[in-house]
Each structure stands twice: as structure tokens, then as C-alpha cells.
Amino acid sequence: MKYLIFISLLLIILSGCFSGGDYTPKPRGYFKIDLPEKKYQTYNGACNYSFDYPVYASVFADSSKESSPCWLNIAFQQFNSRIHLSYQPFTSPKTFNALVEDARKLAFTHTVKATAIDEAWINYPDHKVYGIFYTIKGNTASSIQFFLTDSTKNYLRGALYFNELPRQDSIQPVLDFIKKDIDVMIKTFRWEN
């Protein structure tokens, strides 16, 4: 009886090894994301700047303890993300240079996790809007950062954050979608004074 059980188990094990079927692991899948239709509205709040932002986003004042007047958040609740905008007036070239250097340092703090950081100039002289757009690739806390200035008295810094663990491959479709909204925001940005 012991031999019969042993031979049966041996045959079962061997039949699994010689079944001839090729097993291929399935790739990891992600949820399908329904992206809304692109439509924009204008932000004209109490601050001295305006811009177009998507109708599927909401703009509200930053309520954090360290916030200043005219600091805003543009929330994309469907995508669990936000663009944080911090406004700073300045009166001297020294202050302006410090703000620009601060934006550069904040973008480059992601070099530990970033695979690349690309810089692009923002230059709309007809509207006195200048700045730098940072595209940060890799699994970083913020994938897009930028600053805008009129180079005489106004400065605005923006950063996109997702309220998720940074996994570039899973957020890439949403990141590309929101990047187009940020491009529209920058192209329509106006200083009010």
C-alpha cells in the first residue's frame, strides 16, 4: 500500500513537470481612468493675477499655517492631486534672485529619486510673464514645478503633487493630462498690476 501511494504521488508530480504548457506571467494591470473633456474657466480672485484653469478642478486658498495671502491650491479631486501656488511680491533684485534660487533648489531636491530633470524657459513678453518649467521624471513627490514672474515685482511658484505613493508608471496618463492643463494655465496667466 505504501508503494502504491508513493508511485501515485510520483506520477502526479512528474505529470505536472511534463504537461507541456508554457506559462507566461500576466503583466500588472491598472484601473482604467476616465479623463474628462477639456474645458476651462478663468480665475479672477482677490490676488493680482489671473489664469484659466479646468472646470473639473477647484481653486481655494491655502489654509496651511505657513501660508501667505494669495497662496492657492488647484485641486483635481478626481485624480487625488493638486497644484500648489505660492505668490510672493518682491522689491529688490536680491529678493528676486533668492526666490529664483529657491525654486531651483526645491526642484532639484528631487534628484535623489529623479531619473532626469528638464528645464524649459517660459517667455511671454507681451504679457510680462517669464519663468522656468521643471519636468521631474521618476518616482518623485512632485513631477512638475515652475515659477512665473514679471521680473519687476511679482513672483509665483507652482508645484504639482499627487496624494499617492509616487509610482511614475501608474500616474503617467494623469500626469500627461494635467500637464496640458498647466500649459494652458501658464499661457493664459496675466499679472493684474
Secondary structure, DSSP 8 states (H G I E B T S, - for coil): -HHHHHHHHHHHHHHHHT---------------------EEEE--SSSEEEEEETTSEEEE--STT--TT-EEEEEGGGTEEEEEEEEE--SHHHHHHHHHHHHHHHHGGGGTEEEEEEEEEEEGGGTEEEEEEEEEES-SEEEEEEEE-SSSEEEEEEEEESS---HHHHHHHHHHHHHHHHHHHHT-EE--
